[in-house]
Amino acid sequence: MQVVSRVLTDDGYGIGTPIKSSKIGKDVGYKALQKYYERSKSALKQDGTLNRLRQTVRDAMSPNNTRNEFRQLLKAENIDAIFRINPVGRIYGVTFIDHNDGIVANGSVLGKEF
């Protein structure tokens, strides 16, 4: 199996020329990603792992915030939000990447309100 990387826009759309992971290094290849996924998966099963992420996202959520304002509030806490948007512009999912704790979690994993 081969892993290909490419630059994404803020809305998650791929742009630019894709690059094979073998051109970058072994630490971003298929086996390295599988190890990372296993670590993340086991971390998510531990009690309290998602508490900081949930609270930070909850604090940033406001009906008055735009999507960009929401992203900026999370970015200040070293968290990225990747939105999945359908062709008519409706958000149907979000993934949060917590760079401090090394956690990647879909909004549905955090809870129904997310």
MARBA-3410 file (N, C-alpha, C, O; in Angstrom, 1 decimal):
114
0.8,-1.2,0.0,0.0,0.0,0.0,0.9,1.2,0.0,2.0,1.2,0.6 ~ 0.4,2.3,-0.6,1.2,3.5,-0.8,0.4,4.7,-0.2,-0.8,4.7,-0.3 ~ 1.1,5.5,0.5,0.5,6.7,1.0,0.9,7.9,0.2,2.1,8.1,-0.1 ~ -0.1,8.7,-0.2,0.2,9.9,-1.0,-0.3,11.1,-0.2,-1.4,11.1,0.4 ~ 0.6,12.2,-0.1,0.2,13.4,0.7,0.0,14.5,-0.3,0.6,14.6,-1.4
-0.9,15.4,0.1,-1.1,16.6,-0.7,-1.5,17.8,0.2,-2.1,17.5,1.3 ~ -1.4,19.0,-0.2,-1.8,20.1,0.5,-3.3,20.2,0.5,-3.9,20.0,-0.6 ~ -3.9,20.6,1.6,-5.4,20.8,1.7,-5.7,22.3,1.9,-5.0,23.0,2.6 ~ -6.8,22.7,1.4,-7.3,24.0,1.7,-7.9,24.0,3.1,-8.0,22.9,3.7 ~ -8.3,25.1,3.6,-9.0,25.2,4.9,-10.2,24.4,5.0,-10.6,23.9,6.0
-10.9,24.2,3.8,-12.1,23.4,3.8,-11.9,21.9,3.5,-12.8,21.1,3.4 ~ -10.6,21.5,3.4,-10.3,20.1,3.3,-10.2,19.6,1.9,-10.1,18.4,1.6 ~ -10.2,20.5,0.9,-10.0,20.1,-0.5,-8.6,20.0,-0.9,-7.8,20.9,-0.6 ~ -8.2,18.9,-1.6,-6.8,18.8,-2.0,-6.4,19.7,-3.2,-7.2,19.9,-4.1 ~ -5.2,20.3,-3.1,-4.7,21.2,-4.1,-3.3,20.8,-4.3,-2.7,20.2,-3.5
-2.7,21.2,-5.4,-1.3,21.0,-5.7,-1.0,19.6,-6.1,-1.9,18.8,-6.4 ~ 0.2,19.3,-6.3,0.7,18.0,-6.8,0.9,17.0,-5.6,1.5,17.3,-4.7 ~ 0.2,15.8,-5.7,0.4,14.8,-4.7,1.9,14.3,-4.6,2.6,14.2,-5.6 ~ 2.3,14.0,-3.4,3.7,13.5,-3.2,3.6,12.1,-2.5,2.9,12.0,-1.5 ~ 4.4,11.1,-3.0,4.4,9.8,-2.4,5.2,9.9,-1.1,6.2,10.7,-1.0
4.7,9.2,-0.1,5.4,9.3,1.2,6.8,8.8,1.2,7.6,9.2,2.0 ~ 7.1,7.9,0.3,8.4,7.3,0.2,9.4,8.4,-0.2,10.6,8.3,0.0 ~ 9.0,9.5,-0.9,9.8,10.6,-1.2,10.1,11.5,0.0,11.1,12.3,0.0 ~ 9.3,11.4,1.0,9.4,12.3,2.2,10.3,11.6,3.3,11.2,12.1,3.8 ~ 9.9,10.3,3.5,10.7,9.5,4.5,9.8,8.4,5.1,8.6,8.4,5.0
10.5,7.5,5.8,9.8,6.4,6.4,8.8,6.7,7.6,7.9,6.0,7.8 ~ 9.1,7.9,8.2,8.3,8.2,9.4,6.9,8.7,9.0,6.1,9.0,9.8 ~ 6.6,8.8,7.7,5.3,9.2,7.2,4.7,8.2,6.3,3.6,8.4,5.6 ~ 5.2,7.0,6.3,4.8,5.9,5.4,3.6,5.2,6.0,3.1,5.5,7.1 ~ 3.2,4.1,5.4,2.0,3.3,5.8,2.2,2.7,7.2,1.3,2.8,8.0
3.4,2.1,7.4,3.6,1.4,8.7,3.6,2.4,9.8,3.1,2.2,10.9 ~ 4.3,3.6,9.6,4.3,4.6,10.6,2.9,5.1,10.9,2.6,5.4,12.1 ~ 2.1,5.3,9.9,0.7,5.8,10.2,-0.1,4.7,10.9,-0.9,5.1,11.8 ~ 0.1,3.5,10.6,-0.6,2.4,11.4,-0.2,2.4,12.9,-1.1,2.2,13.7 ~ 1.1,2.6,13.2,1.5,2.7,14.6,0.9,3.9,15.2,0.4,3.8,16.4
0.8,5.1,14.5,0.2,6.3,15.1,-1.3,6.0,15.4,-1.8,6.4,16.4 ~ -2.0,5.4,14.4,-3.4,5.1,14.6,-3.7,4.2,15.8,-4.6,4.5,16.6 ~ -2.8,3.3,16.0,-3.0,2.4,17.2,-2.8,3.1,18.5,-3.5,2.9,19.4 ~ -1.7,4.0,18.5,-1.5,4.8,19.7,-2.7,5.7,20.0,-3.1,5.8,21.1 ~ -3.2,6.3,19.0,-4.3,7.3,19.1,-5.6,6.5,19.6,-6.3,7.0,20.4
-5.8,5.3,19.0,-6.9,4.5,19.3,-6.9,4.1,20.8,-7.9,4.2,21.5 ~ -5.8,3.7,21.3,-5.7,3.2,22.7,-5.8,4.4,23.6,-6.3,4.3,24.7 ~ -5.2,5.6,23.2,-5.3,6.8,24.0,-6.8,7.2,24.1,-7.2,7.7,25.2 ~ -7.6,7.1,23.1,-9.0,7.5,23.1,-9.8,6.6,24.0,-10.8,7.1,24.5 ~ -9.3,5.4,24.3,-10.1,4.5,25.2,-9.8,4.8,26.7,-10.6,4.3,27.5
-8.8,5.6,27.0,-8.5,5.9,28.4,-9.5,6.9,28.9,-9.8,7.9,28.2 ~ -9.9,6.7,30.1,-10.9,7.7,30.7,-10.2,9.1,30.8,-9.0,9.2,31.2 ~ -10.9,10.1,30.5,-10.5,11.5,30.7,-9.6,12.0,29.5,-9.3,13.2,29.5 ~ -9.3,11.2,28.6,-8.4,11.6,27.5,-9.0,12.7,26.7,-8.3,13.7,26.3 ~ -10.3,12.7,26.5,-11.0,13.7,25.6,-11.5,14.9,26.4,-12.0,15.8,25.8
-11.3,14.9,27.7,-11.9,16.0,28.5,-11.4,17.3,28.1,-12.2,18.3,28.0 ~ -10.1,17.5,28.0,-9.6,18.8,27.6,-10.0,19.2,26.2,-10.4,20.4,26.0 ~ -10.0,18.3,25.3,-10.5,18.6,23.9,-11.9,19.0,23.9,-12.3,20.0,23.3 ~ -12.8,18.2,24.6,-14.2,18.6,24.7,-14.4,20.0,25.3,-15.2,20.7,24.7 ~ -13.7,20.3,26.4,-13.9,21.6,27.0,-13.5,22.7,26.1,-14.1,23.7,26.1
-12.3,22.5,25.5,-11.8,23.6,24.6,-12.8,23.8,23.4,-13.0,25.0,23.1 ~ -13.3,22.8,22.8,-14.2,22.9,21.7,-15.5,23.5,22.2,-16.1,24.4,21.6 ~ -16.0,23.1,23.4,-17.2,23.7,24.0,-17.1,25.2,24.2,-18.0,26.0,23.9 ~ -15.9,25.6,24.7,-15.6,27.0,25.0,-15.6,27.8,23.7,-16.0,29.0,23.7 ~ -15.1,27.2,22.6,-15.0,27.9,21.3,-16.4,28.0,20.6,-16.5,28.8,19.7
-17.3,27.1,20.9,-18.6,27.0,20.3,-19.5,28.2,20.7,-19.6,28.4,21.9 ~ -20.0,28.9,19.7,-20.9,30.0,20.0,-21.7,30.2,18.7,-21.2,30.2,17.6 ~ -23.0,30.4,18.9,-23.8,30.7,17.7,-23.4,32.0,17.0,-23.8,32.2,15.8 ~ -22.7,32.8,17.7,-22.3,34.1,17.1,-21.0,34.0,16.3,-20.6,35.0,15.6 ~ -20.2,32.9,16.5,-18.9,32.8,15.8,-19.1,32.3,14.4,-20.0,31.5,14.1
-18.3,32.8,13.5,-18.2,32.3,12.2,-17.3,31.0,12.2,-16.7,30.8,13.2 ~ -17.3,30.3,11.2,-16.4,29.1,11.1,-15.0,29.5,11.3,-14.2,28.8,12.0 ~ -14.6,30.6,10.7,-13.2,31.0,10.8,-12.8,31.5,12.2,-11.8,31.2,12.7 ~ -13.8,32.1,12.9,-13.6,32.6,14.3,-13.4,31.3,15.2,-12.6,31.3,16.1 ~ -14.3,30.3,14.9,-14.2,29.1,15.7,-12.9,28.4,15.5,-12.2,28.0,16.5
-12.4,28.3,14.2,-11.1,27.8,14.0,-10.0,28.5,14.7,-9.0,27.9,15.2 ~ -10.0,29.9,14.7,-9.0,30.7,15.3,-8.9,30.5,16.8,-7.9,30.4,17.4 ~ -10.1,30.3,17.4,-10.2,30.1,18.9,-9.5,28.7,19.2,-8.8,28.6,20.2 ~ -9.8,27.7,18.4,-9.2,26.4,18.6,-7.7,26.4,18.3,-6.9,25.8,19.0 ~ -7.3,27.2,17.2,-5.9,27.3,16.8,-5.1,27.9,18.0,-3.9,27.5,18.2
-5.6,28.8,18.7,-4.9,29.4,19.9,-4.6,28.3,20.9,-3.7,28.5,21.7 ~ -5.4,27.2,20.9,-5.2,26.2,21.9,-4.4,25.0,21.2,-4.4,23.9,21.8 ~ -3.9,25.2,20.0,-3.1,24.2,19.3,-4.0,23.0,18.8,-3.6,21.9,18.8 ~ -5.2,23.4,18.4,-6.2,22.4,17.9,-6.6,22.9,16.5,-7.0,24.0,16.3 ~ -6.6,21.9,15.6,-7.1,22.2,14.2,-8.5,21.6,14.1,-8.7,20.5,14.6
-9.4,22.2,13.3,-10.7,21.6,13.0,-10.8,21.5,11.4,-10.6,22.4,10.7 ~ -11.0,20.3,11.0,-11.2,20.0,9.6,-12.7,19.7,9.3,-13.2,18.7,9.9 ~ -13.4,20.5,8.6,-14.8,20.4,8.3,-15.0,19.6,7.0,-14.3,19.7,6.1 ~ -16.0,18.7,7.1,-16.5,18.0,5.9,-17.7,18.7,5.4,-18.7,18.8,6.2 ~ -17.7,19.2,4.2,-18.8,20.0,3.7,-19.3,19.4,2.4,-18.5,19.1,1.5
-20.6,19.3,2.3,-21.2,18.8,1.1,-21.2,19.8,0.0,-20.9,21.0,0.2 ~ -21.5,19.5,-1.3,-21.5,20.4,-2.4,-22.4,21.7,-2.2,-22.1,22.7,-2.8 ~ -23.4,21.6,-1.4,-24.2,22.8,-1.2,-23.8,23.6,-0.1,-24.4,24.6,0.3 ~ -22.7,23.3,0.6,-22.1,24.1,1.6,-22.5,23.7,3.1,-22.1,24.4,4.0 ~ -23.2,22.6,3.2,-23.6,22.2,4.6,-22.6,21.4,5.2,-22.0,20.4,4.6
-22.2,21.7,6.5,-21.3,20.9,7.2,-21.9,19.6,7.7,-23.0,19.6,8.3 ~ -21.3,18.5,7.3,-21.8,17.2,7.8,-20.9,16.4,8.7,-21.2,15.3,9.1 ~ -19.8,17.0,9.0,-18.8,16.4,9.9,-17.6,17.2,10.2,-17.3,18.2,9.5 ~ -17.0,16.9,11.3,-15.8,17.7,11.7,-14.8,16.8,12.4,-15.2,15.9,13.1 ~ -13.5,17.0,12.1,-12.5,16.2,12.8,-11.6,17.2,13.5,-11.2,18.2,13.0
-11.3,16.9,14.8,-10.5,17.8,15.6,-9.1,17.1,15.8,-9.0,15.9,16.1 ~ -8.0,17.9,15.6,-6.7,17.4,15.7,-6.0,18.2,16.9,-5.8,19.4,16.7 ~ -5.8,17.6,18.0,-5.2,18.2,19.2,-3.7,17.9,19.1,-3.3,16.8,19.5 ~ -3.0,18.9,18.8,-1.5,18.8,18.6,-0.8,18.6,20.0,0.3,18.1,20.1 ~ -1.4,19.2,21.0,-0.8,19.1,22.4,-0.8,17.6,22.9,0.2,17.1,23.4
-2.0,17.0,22.8,-2.2,15.6,23.3,-2.0,14.5,22.3,-2.0,13.3,22.6 ~ -1.8,14.9,21.0,-1.6,13.9,19.9,-2.8,13.1,19.7,-2.7,11.9,19.4 ~ -4.0,13.8,19.7,-5.3,13.1,19.5,-5.9,13.6,18.2,-5.9,14.8,18.0 ~ -6.5,12.7,17.5,-7.3,13.0,16.3,-8.7,12.4,16.6,-8.8,11.2,16.8 ~ -9.7,13.2,16.7,-11.1,12.6,17.0,-12.1,13.3,16.2,-12.1,14.5,16.0
-13.1,12.5,15.6,-14.2,13.1,15.0,-15.1,13.7,16.0,-15.1,13.3,17.2 ~ -15.9,14.7,15.6,-16.9,15.3,16.5,-17.8,14.3,17.1,-18.2,14.5,18.3 ~ -18.2,13.3,16.4,-19.1,12.3,16.9,-18.5,11.5,18.1,-19.3,11.0,19.0 ~ -17.2,11.4,18.2,-16.5,10.7,19.3,-16.6,11.6,20.5,-16.6,11.0,21.6 ~ -16.6,12.9,20.4,-16.6,13.8,21.5,-18.0,13.8,22.1,-18.1,14.0,23.4
-19.0,13.6,21.3,-20.4,13.6,21.9,-21.4,14.1,20.9,-21.0,14.8,19.9 ~ -22.6,13.9,21.2,-23.7,14.3,20.2,-23.7,15.8,19.9,-24.0,16.2,18.8 ~ -23.4,16.7,21.0,-23.4,18.1,20.8,-22.3,18.6,19.8,-22.4,19.8,19.4 ~ -21.3,17.8,19.6,-20.2,18.2,18.7,-20.4,17.8,17.3,-19.5,18.1,16.5
END
